[in-house]
Amino acid sequence: MQWFLAYALSYRSIEAMMAERGFSVDHSIINRWVLQYSPQLNVAFRQKKKRVGKQWRMDKTYVKVKGQ
């Protein structure tokens, strides 16, 4: 699941990677794992994610409107 969520890989390419490592897993099983466990992982990761900060700073910007 980590490979699918972290990288842009297809289920079949992950199946081939697992076969190279000696695991016999079908691509449909990987799809089921992703559908079942990714919401749980998302909740767990969001709980541990730290806030960016309390203050936001913004620089001055200039926007042209009708050439001015």
Backbone as CSV, one residue per row, in Angstrom:
resi,resn,N_x,N_y,N_z,CA_x,CA_y,CA_z,C_x,C_y,C_z
1,MET,0.817,-1.191,0.000,0.000,0.000,0.000,0.859,1.253,0.000
2,GLN,1.969,1.221,0.678,2.829,2.399,0.748,3.304,2.802,-0.637
3,TRP,3.661,1.836,-1.459,4.131,2.141,-2.804,3.030,2.786,-3.632
4,PHE,1.798,2.284,-3.494,0.702,2.835,-4.284,0.364,4.250,-3.841
5,LEU,0.337,4.485,-2.542,-0.046,5.800,-2.034,1.067,6.830,-2.189
6,ALA,2.317,6.405,-2.093,3.428,7.355,-2.143,3.899,7.647,-3.564
7,TYR,3.767,6.679,-4.456,4.271,6.835,-5.814,3.145,6.583,-6.803
8,ALA,3.307,7.068,-8.003,2.292,6.876,-9.043,2.513,5.535,-9.731
9,LEU,2.176,4.460,-9.038,2.337,3.119,-9.575,0.968,2.477,-9.758
10,SER,0.871,1.593,-10.727,-0.375,0.867,-10.933,-0.376,-0.386,-10.051
11,TYR,-1.555,-0.978,-9.921,-1.666,-2.200,-9.121,-0.856,-3.330,-9.749
12,ARG,-0.844,-3.380,-11.073,-0.104,-4.448,-11.756,1.404,-4.276,-11.595
13,SER,1.891,-3.044,-11.584,3.325,-2.848,-11.380,3.721,-3.197,-9.948
14,ILE,2.849,-2.920,-9.009,3.121,-3.311,-7.617,3.085,-4.833,-7.486
15,GLU,2.169,-5.468,-8.219,2.116,-6.925,-8.232,3.440,-7.498,-8.747
16,ALA,4.002,-6.906,-9.788,5.279,-7.367,-10.335,6.415,-7.129,-9.341
17,MET,6.395,-5.987,-8.653,7.428,-5.705,-7.645,7.366,-6.713,-6.504
18,MET,6.157,-7.069,-6.091,6.005,-8.054,-5.020,6.485,-9.426,-5.485
19,ALA,6.233,-9.769,-6.752,6.684,-11.058,-7.284,8.205,-11.129,-7.312
20,GLU,8.868,-10.009,-7.606,10.332,-9.983,-7.584,10.878,-10.248,-6.187
21,ARG,10.121,-9.881,-5.181,10.546,-10.067,-3.798,10.089,-11.400,-3.215
22,GLY,9.403,-12.216,-4.035,9.019,-13.554,-3.595,7.611,-13.671,-3.036
23,PHE,6.774,-12.654,-3.193,5.399,-12.696,-2.700,4.444,-12.873,-3.873
24,SER,3.499,-13.773,-3.727,2.503,-13.998,-4.763,1.206,-13.301,-4.356
25,VAL,0.983,-12.104,-4.921,-0.194,-11.302,-4.588,-0.830,-10.831,-5.885
26,ASP,-2.140,-10.964,-5.982,-2.860,-10.508,-7.164,-3.136,-9.008,-7.058
27,HIS,-3.250,-8.333,-8.203,-3.464,-6.890,-8.186,-4.821,-6.513,-7.594
28,SER,-5.806,-7.401,-7.681,-7.116,-7.094,-7.091,-7.044,-7.095,-5.561
29,ILE,-6.177,-7.923,-4.992,-5.983,-7.938,-3.537,-5.381,-6.608,-3.081
30,ILE,-4.417,-6.101,-3.851,-3.802,-4.810,-3.510,-4.849,-3.707,-3.561
31,ASN,-5.741,-3.777,-4.545,-6.830,-2.796,-4.644,-7.722,-2.859,-3.403
32,ARG,-8.050,-4.044,-2.962,-8.884,-4.193,-1.757,-8.181,-3.649,-0.519
33,TRP,-6.860,-3.900,-0.417,-6.097,-3.370,0.715,-6.138,-1.854,0.733
34,VAL,-5.950,-1.251,-0.423,-5.951,0.214,-0.504,-7.316,0.762,-0.115
35,LEU,-8.378,0.172,-0.636,-9.725,0.647,-0.315,-10.065,0.465,1.158
36,GLN,-9.566,-0.605,1.769,-9.896,-0.883,3.161,-9.058,-0.074,4.139
37,TYR,-7.756,0.028,3.895,-6.863,0.586,4.906,-6.477,2.043,4.691
38,SER,-6.643,2.602,3.497,-6.227,3.991,3.291,-7.055,4.997,4.100
39,PRO,-8.374,4.828,4.280,-9.081,5.772,5.162,-8.584,5.722,6.605
40,GLN,-8.254,4.532,7.096,-7.746,4.406,8.462,-6.377,5.067,8.599
41,LEU,-5.532,4.872,7.598,-4.217,5.503,7.621,-4.339,7.023,7.539
42,ASN,-5.274,7.509,6.736,-5.481,8.946,6.605,-5.866,9.569,7.948
43,VAL,-6.755,8.926,8.672,-7.166,9.437,9.992,-5.986,9.430,10.954
44,ALA,-5.220,8.353,10.953,-4.080,8.253,11.874,-3.015,9.299,11.550
45,PHE,-2.725,9.507,10.286,-1.710,10.482,9.912,-2.167,11.910,10.198
46,ARG,-3.449,12.200,9.985,-3.936,13.553,10.258,-3.925,13.880,11.749
47,GLN,-4.109,12.877,12.590,-4.065,13.107,14.034,-2.652,13.445,14.484
48,LYS,-1.637,12.856,13.847,-0.252,13.097,14.243,0.367,14.297,13.528
49,LYS,-0.316,14.812,12.518,0.224,15.926,11.746,0.241,17.189,12.604
50,LYS,1.374,17.855,12.606,1.505,19.067,13.400,0.944,20.263,12.648
51,ARG,0.487,21.232,13.407,-0.004,22.461,12.793,1.154,23.213,12.155
52,VAL,0.857,23.927,11.116,1.890,24.688,10.420,2.401,25.813,11.303
53,GLY,1.529,26.523,11.930,1.907,27.612,12.811,0.699,28.465,13.126
54,LYS,0.845,29.323,14.121,-0.276,30.161,14.516,-0.320,31.459,13.726
55,GLN,0.837,31.883,13.233,0.900,33.158,12.528,1.137,32.930,11.043
56,TRP,0.479,33.756,10.258,0.684,33.745,8.821,1.179,35.118,8.422
57,ARG,2.245,35.164,7.672,2.786,36.427,7.196,2.577,36.519,5.701
58,MET,2.272,37.727,5.257,2.041,37.921,3.841,2.792,39.153,3.384
59,ASP,3.556,39.010,2.315,4.273,40.145,1.767,3.339,41.010,0.945
60,LYS,3.799,42.220,0.671,3.014,43.111,-0.178,3.044,42.587,-1.606
61,THR,1.903,42.641,-2.243,1.820,42.231,-3.632,1.137,43.314,-4.432
62,TYR,1.442,43.360,-5.700,0.838,44.322,-6.600,0.142,43.560,-7.712
63,VAL,-1.087,43.934,-7.953,-1.876,43.279,-8.983,-2.274,44.333,-10.006
64,LYS,-2.036,44.055,-11.279,-2.432,44.979,-12.335,-3.896,44.736,-12.698
65,VAL,-4.652,45.815,-12.717,-6.044,45.759,-13.128,-6.209,46.727,-14.284
66,LYS,-6.543,46.212,-15.425,-6.706,46.994,-16.659,-5.455,47.810,-16.966
67,GLY,-4.295,47.208,-16.756,-3.032,47.862,-17.095,-2.505,48.841,-16.078
68,GLN,-3.167,49.024,-14.973,-2.704,49.979,-13.950,-2.351,49.247,-12.676
